[in-house]
Amino acid sequence: MKLNKSIVALTSLVAFAATPLFAGTGKTFKETVVVEEEESSWYNAALSTGYDSLYMFRGVNTLRSNGGYGNSLWWTDANFTWNVSDNDTLTVGGWQAFGLSAASYREFDAYLNYVHSFGDLSVGLGYTFYYVYPPGGQDFANELNAKVAYAIDLGFMTLTPSATYFFNLGPDNDTGLQNGLVNTASSYLDLRVNGSIPVIKDVLSVDPWAAFGLNFGYNLDGDLQQFDGANNLEFGVALPWKVNKIITVSGYVAYSYAFEDLYGITQPSTFWGGGKVALAF
């Protein structure tokens, strides 16, 4: 279903009255002008797939063992967004990942997010279900999140500072074979600034970002103990290229500095990168 919005400019009564119906050589009149806005869809859908040289998640090199730098990941994401109103959206989606070097790693995430915008300010609430199923066990997590972001147009670029708070509902990670991924009631705060610098309008841009993570019992330290405080500092830059109205190709490089010996398996300084292809409908 498409939503059409039309603005009809009617003839001014004063102007019409001042114009003679017949004037010498013929009839003079004002024409009614109809201006149509571009049609907007009630939904958006996206399908993307990509490669990451490391699986970096909230500062942790998730697939790294003590004997190596880390393992790569291939993932696919599909989501559907319902444009509830001009200021409200509801998105549901799923993310499936496969370890490449660590071929036994599998992960599926299902998520639901609601966003309301007040001009350049947007606020959102969401839920994510995590399911990791390597051989010999299964791990789960149920997580809530709340986000606030503000877009700042600087003319030559756009900056979007944001804060996202994640809270784990459980199950706890000491319940036996069917474990939780992290401790129940642990949380994580992501403070981030995303930028976008147009290179070729609506086609190519340079998108840098910087992020600072605060940990509240979510990640464990090198002794596998809970800790609160600074988690990691992250920098990166992406280069999205919009091939056409449907296809976008993007590559990125990133760096993370960990303030703790996270899980005992993440190097203090970690570089990684990757790329993706996204289809928008």
GICOR-V514507 format. One record per backbone hydrogen bond with DSSP energy under -0.5 kcal/mol. NH is the residue of the N-H (numbers start at 0). CO is the residue of the C=O. If there is no record, write none. Layout:
# GICOR-V514507
NH_CO ; NH_CO
This chain:
# GICOR-V514507
2_39 ; 3_1 ; 6_34 ; 7_5 ; 8_6 ; 8_32 ; 9_7 ; 15_11 ; 16_12 ; 17_13 ; 18_14 ; 18_15 ; 19_17 ; 22_25 ; 24_22 ; 25_22 ; 27_19 ; 27_20 ; 32_8 ; 34_6 ; 34_32 ; 35_33 ; 36_4 ; 39_2 ; 41_0 ; 43_80 ; 45_78 ; 46_278 ; 47_76 ; 48_276 ; 49_74 ; 50_274 ; 51_72 ; 52_272 ; 54_70 ; 55_53 ; 56_54 ; 56_59 ; 59_56 ; 61_54 ; 61_59 ; 63_60 ; 67_64 ; 72_51 ; 73_97 ; 74_49 ; 75_95 ; 76_47 ; 77_93 ; 78_45 ; 79_91 ; 80_43 ; 81_89 ; 82_41 ; 82_80 ; 83_81 ; 83_87 ; 84_87 ; 87_84 ; 88_114 ; 89_81 ; 90_112 ; 91_79 ; 92_110 ; 93_77 ; 94_108 ; 95_75 ; 96_106 ; 97_73 ; 98_104 ; 99_71 ; 102_100 ; 104_101 ; 106_96 ; 107_130 ; 108_94 ; 109_128 ; 110_92 ; 111_126 ; 112_90 ; 113_124 ; 114_88 ; 115_122 ; 116_86 ; 117_120 ; 119_117 ; 120_117 ; 121_148 ; 122_115 ; 123_146 ; 124_113 ; 125_144 ; 126_111 ; 127_142 ; 128_109 ; 129_127 ; 129_140 ; 130_107 ; 131_138 ; 132_105 ; 136_133 ; 137_176 ; 138_131 ; 139_178 ; 140_129 ; 141_169 ; 142_127 ; 143_166 ; 144_125 ; 145_164 ; 146_123 ; 147_162 ; 148_121 ; 149_160 ; 150_119 ; 151_158 ; 152_150 ; 153_151 ; 153_156 ; 155_153 ; 157_195 ; 158_151 ; 159_193 ; 160_149 ; 161_191 ; 162_147 ; 163_189 ; 164_145 ; 165_187 ; 166_143 ; 167_185 ; 168_141 ; 169_141 ; 174_171 ; 178_137 ; 178_176 ; 179_171 ; 180_139 ; 184_167 ; 185_182 ; 186_215 ; 187_165 ; 188_213 ; 189_163 ; 189_187 ; 190_188 ; 190_211 ; 191_161 ; 191_189 ; 192_209 ; 193_159 ; 194_207 ; 195_157 ; 196_205 ; 197_195 ; 198_203 ; 199_203 ; 202_199 ; 203_199 ; 204_239 ; 205_196 ; 206_204 ; 206_237 ; 207_205 ; 208_235 ; 209_192 ; 210_233 ; 211_190 ; 212_231 ; 213_188 ; 214_228 ; 215_186 ; 216_226 ; 217_186 ; 220_224 ; 223_220 ; 226_218 ; 228_214 ; 230_212 ; 231_212 ; 232_256 ; 233_210 ; 234_254 ; 235_208 ; 236_252 ; 237_206 ; 238_250 ; 240_248 ; 241_202 ; 242_240 ; 242_246 ; 243_246 ; 247_277 ; 248_240 ; 249_275 ; 250_238 ; 251_273 ; 252_236 ; 253_271 ; 254_234 ; 255_269 ; 256_232 ; 257_255 ; 257_267 ; 258_230 ; 259_230 ; 261_259 ; 262_219 ; 263_260 ; 264_261 ; 265_261 ; 266_264 ; 269_255 ; 269_267 ; 271_253 ; 273_251 ; 274_50 ; 275_249 ; 276_48 ; 277_247 ; 278_46 ; 279_245 ; 280_44
